[in-house]
Amino acid sequence: MLILLPPSEGKAEAGTGRRLDLSKLSLPELNPAREAVLAALVDLCAGPDEAAARHALGLSEGQRGELRRNARLRAAATAPAGRIYTGVLYEALDLATLPPAAERLARRSVLVSSGLWGAVRLTDRIPPYRCPIGARLPGIGALGAYWRRSLASAMATAAGTGPVLDLRSGAYAATWAPRGTVAERTVTVRVLHEREVDGVPTRSVVSHFNKATKGRLVRDLLTAGARPRTADALVGALRELKYAVEEQPRVAGRPRQLDVVVTEL
């Protein structure tokens, strides 16, 4: 099973170990693309036009410190990606408290999408950075389109022959769309909040708590030691974990779409 997660905007303040070494990252076939994005990002943030850099990265004037941090990425201390990402999903996943067997499964199963790195494993050592997938970098252009051209082969290989649980948000999901048999083994999840309004059950898509639910879902799968070999087995594993799962009508050659219905946030 391959589990695809989005990164988080929130990140650790600093790494704790050695400097970045691209050759040590997973999916080494992505390293030429990573180097090109890294060089463009560092040059942009170290350059004289602060306003242009902030505009390219969608930063406010009060976030200029992110530019200084990006400018020093090559010399910055690193930490495992699982510690660098600190947003809502990762708080709910709470990797640091996973039992040893679940932690080993996370290391093998999880890939995190990234505007800077393309995709990394939780154990890959990276520095804190700011590079959203919606950014446009000089010489690179729109990162979403750039990674769509670079990720296809590496991600298909990472998917292997088992199911793929795709929990990425829209912009990151667009960087790699599974095709063919990989698509039919892929399961996407939408979180719906069900509650009563004037005595009538209503459902709505949640945003902030969508991330927390997905983090808990991944944690539950890992803690249960789930190793489904098919998409059907993956859906069954979620139901065994007491998630209220409803599947949308299937479309040949497309990922399966699940709604996870929650009544409490």
Helices and strands as residue ranges (DSSP letters): E 2-5, G 22-24, G 28-30, H 31-46, H 50-57, G 61-63, H 64-71, G 73-75, E 79-80, H 81-84, H 88-93, G 95-97, H 100-109, E 110-114, E 118-121, E 125-126, E 136-137, E 141-142, H 143-159, E 164-166, H 170-173, H 180-184, E 186-197, E 200-205, H 208-223, H 231-240, E 244-247, E 256-262
